[in-house]
Amino acid sequence: MYKRTLLLRTLSDRLFKDGAKEMTGRARGTRLRETIERMLRDGKETLIVLDFAGTGSVDFSWADEVVAKIVSRMWSDEYGEKFLVLKGLTPSQAENIGVALERKKLAVLMVGSAGWQMVGHLNNYLIQTLNRVMEKKRLTLRELSKVEGIEMNTSGTRLLNLYKKRLVIRLEGALDLQKPMSQRGRQYVYQSLLS
């Protein structure tokens, strides 16, 4: 997976030239989002990390315009198979971004000095499944079914939903050559974005 880290402070300085550290306002957010979207559409990177190091406060309008819109468009597959992770947020920034995501029932991964966490809204059973994937780094639906004691179709649905929400990567795994030809099929491995 190709990864690109975007330093929001540097990107903002290039776009606005006013030296403001704050990520505020819908107008500033729109301009920044459009720049990030061009990178998502045109770039070869699969994973974009938005690094908030050195930025100031984030208000709701900016969070809604930038983060919530990008996540929403990722979920609707507008950029193809692309993923987003937020990095280096302060508790206040994370809170405002979380509110913007929760209002639209969206979620994204965030990493910091304390590790990873999910920001936004996600059903409890999907949070539990995400925790399993993050803990194991890689997981198949068969492994999830066994660990959780749930049916294979249920574990497959949960993992597929996490993938569609761009919270895990889905890779095509090897076929199980131990099984008869009639029972072989495509097997996916679901992997942490942080692996």
C-alpha positions as CSV (number, residue, x, y, z in Angstrom):
1,M,0.0,0.0,0.0
2,Y,1.3,3.4,-0.9
3,K,1.0,6.0,1.9
4,R,1.3,9.7,1.8
5,T,1.4,12.0,4.8
6,L,0.0,15.5,4.4
7,L,1.1,18.0,6.9
8,L,-1.9,20.3,7.2
9,R,0.1,23.2,8.6
10,T,2.4,23.2,5.5
11,L,-0.5,22.7,3.1
12,S,-2.5,25.5,4.8
13,D,0.6,27.9,4.7
14,R,0.9,27.3,0.9
15,L,-2.7,27.9,0.2
16,F,-3.5,30.9,2.5
17,K,-0.2,32.8,3.1
18,D,-1.7,34.4,6.3
19,G,0.2,32.3,8.8
20,A,-2.9,31.2,10.6
21,K,-2.6,27.9,12.4
22,E,-6.3,27.5,13.1
23,M,-8.3,25.2,10.9
24,T,-11.5,27.2,11.0
25,G,-14.3,28.3,8.7
26,R,-16.1,26.6,5.8
27,A,-14.5,28.8,3.1
28,R,-10.9,27.9,4.2
29,G,-12.0,24.3,4.6
30,T,-13.5,24.1,1.1
31,R,-10.2,25.3,-0.5
32,L,-8.1,22.8,1.6
33,R,-10.5,19.9,0.9
34,E,-10.5,20.5,-2.8
35,T,-6.7,20.4,-2.7
36,I,-6.7,17.1,-0.8
37,E,-9.4,15.7,-3.1
38,R,-7.2,16.4,-6.1
39,M,-4.4,14.4,-4.4
40,L,-6.9,11.6,-3.7
41,R,-8.2,11.4,-7.2
42,D,-4.9,11.9,-9.1
43,G,-2.4,10.3,-6.7
44,K,-1.2,6.7,-6.7
45,E,-1.3,6.6,-2.9
46,T,-3.9,4.3,-1.3
47,L,-3.6,5.7,2.2
48,I,-3.6,9.4,3.0
49,V,-2.6,10.5,6.5
50,L,-3.7,14.0,7.5
51,D,-1.2,15.2,10.1
52,F,-2.4,17.9,12.4
53,A,1.0,18.6,14.0
54,G,1.5,22.3,14.4
55,T,-2.1,23.3,13.7
56,G,-4.3,25.3,16.0
57,S,-7.9,24.9,16.9
58,V,-10.4,23.1,14.6
59,D,-14.0,24.4,14.5
60,F,-17.1,22.4,13.5
61,S,-17.5,24.1,10.2
62,W,-14.0,23.2,9.1
63,A,-14.3,19.7,10.4
64,D,-17.6,19.1,8.6
65,E,-16.3,20.7,5.3
66,V,-13.0,18.8,5.2
67,V,-13.0,15.6,7.2
68,A,-16.7,14.7,7.2
69,K,-17.0,15.4,3.4
70,I,-13.8,13.4,2.5
71,V,-14.9,10.5,4.7
72,S,-18.4,10.5,3.2
73,R,-17.1,10.6,-0.3
74,M,-14.7,7.7,0.5
75,W,-17.5,5.7,1.8
76,S,-19.4,6.3,-1.4
77,D,-16.3,5.2,-3.4
78,E,-15.8,8.6,-5.2
79,Y,-12.0,8.3,-5.0
80,G,-11.7,4.6,-5.7
81,E,-10.0,2.4,-3.1
82,K,-8.5,5.1,-0.9
83,F,-8.2,5.3,2.9
84,L,-7.8,8.1,5.4
85,V,-6.1,8.2,8.8
86,L,-5.9,11.3,11.0
87,K,-2.7,11.9,13.0
88,G,-1.5,14.2,15.8
89,L,-4.8,15.6,16.9
90,T,-5.2,17.4,20.2
91,P,-8.2,16.3,22.4
92,S,-10.0,19.5,21.4
93,Q,-9.5,18.9,17.7
94,A,-10.5,15.3,18.0
95,E,-13.7,16.3,19.8
96,N,-14.8,18.8,17.1
97,I,-14.0,16.4,14.3
98,G,-15.8,13.6,16.2
99,V,-18.9,15.7,16.5
100,A,-18.9,16.5,12.7
101,L,-18.5,12.8,12.0
102,E,-21.1,11.6,14.5
103,R,-23.7,13.9,13.1
104,K,-23.4,12.2,9.7
105,K,-22.9,8.8,11.2
106,L,-19.3,8.5,9.8
107,A,-16.1,7.2,11.3
108,V,-12.3,7.4,10.7
109,L,-9.2,6.1,12.4
110,M,-7.0,8.5,14.4
111,V,-3.4,7.8,15.6
112,G,-1.4,9.5,18.2
113,S,1.1,9.0,21.0
114,A,-1.5,6.8,22.9
115,G,-2.0,4.5,19.9
116,W,-5.1,4.3,17.6
117,Q,-8.8,5.0,18.2
118,M,-11.8,5.4,16.1
119,V,-13.4,8.9,15.9
120,G,-17.0,9.3,15.0
121,H,-20.0,6.9,14.9
122,L,-19.8,3.1,14.5
123,N,-22.1,0.4,15.7
124,N,-20.9,-1.5,18.7
125,Y,-20.5,-4.8,16.9
126,L,-18.4,-3.1,14.2
127,I,-16.3,-1.4,16.9
128,Q,-15.7,-4.9,18.4
129,T,-14.8,-6.3,15.0
130,L,-12.4,-3.4,14.3
131,N,-10.7,-4.0,17.6
132,R,-10.1,-7.6,16.6
133,V,-8.6,-6.6,13.3
134,M,-6.4,-4.0,14.9
135,E,-5.3,-6.4,17.6
136,K,-4.4,-9.2,15.1
137,K,-3.2,-6.9,12.3
138,R,-4.7,-9.4,9.7
139,L,-7.9,-11.4,10.0
140,T,-10.1,-13.6,7.8
141,L,-13.8,-14.1,8.2
142,R,-13.1,-17.7,9.2
143,E,-10.8,-16.5,12.0
144,L,-13.3,-13.9,13.2
145,S,-16.1,-16.4,13.1
146,K,-14.1,-18.8,15.3
147,V,-12.9,-16.1,17.8
148,E,-16.3,-14.4,18.1
149,G,-18.4,-17.6,18.0
150,I,-20.5,-16.2,15.2
151,E,-21.7,-17.6,11.8
152,M,-19.4,-17.2,8.8
153,N,-21.8,-15.0,6.9
154,T,-22.1,-12.7,9.9
155,S,-18.3,-12.3,10.3
156,G,-18.1,-11.8,6.5
157,T,-20.7,-9.1,6.6
158,R,-19.0,-7.3,9.5
159,L,-15.6,-7.4,7.9
160,L,-17.0,-6.2,4.6
161,N,-18.8,-3.3,6.3
162,L,-15.5,-2.2,7.9
163,Y,-13.9,-2.3,4.5
164,K,-16.7,-0.3,2.9
165,K,-16.3,2.2,5.6
166,R,-12.6,2.4,4.7
167,L,-11.5,1.4,8.3
168,V,-9.6,-1.8,7.1
169,I,-7.9,-2.9,3.9
170,R,-9.2,-5.9,2.1
171,L,-6.7,-8.1,0.3
172,E,-7.4,-11.2,-1.8
173,G,-5.9,-14.1,0.1
174,A,-4.7,-17.5,-1.1
175,L,-7.3,-20.2,-1.8
176,D,-7.5,-23.1,0.6
177,L,-6.1,-25.9,-1.4
178,Q,-6.9,-28.4,1.3
179,K,-10.6,-28.2,0.4
180,P,-12.3,-29.9,-2.6
181,M,-12.6,-27.8,-5.7
182,S,-16.3,-27.3,-5.2
183,Q,-15.8,-25.6,-1.8
184,R,-12.9,-23.4,-2.8
185,G,-13.6,-19.8,-3.4
186,R,-12.2,-16.3,-3.1
187,Q,-10.9,-15.6,0.4
188,Y,-10.2,-12.1,1.6
189,V,-7.8,-11.1,4.4
190,Y,-8.8,-7.9,6.2
191,Q,-5.8,-5.9,7.4
192,S,-5.3,-2.9,9.7
193,L,-4.6,0.4,8.1
194,L,-1.7,0.8,10.5
195,S,0.1,-2.4,9.5
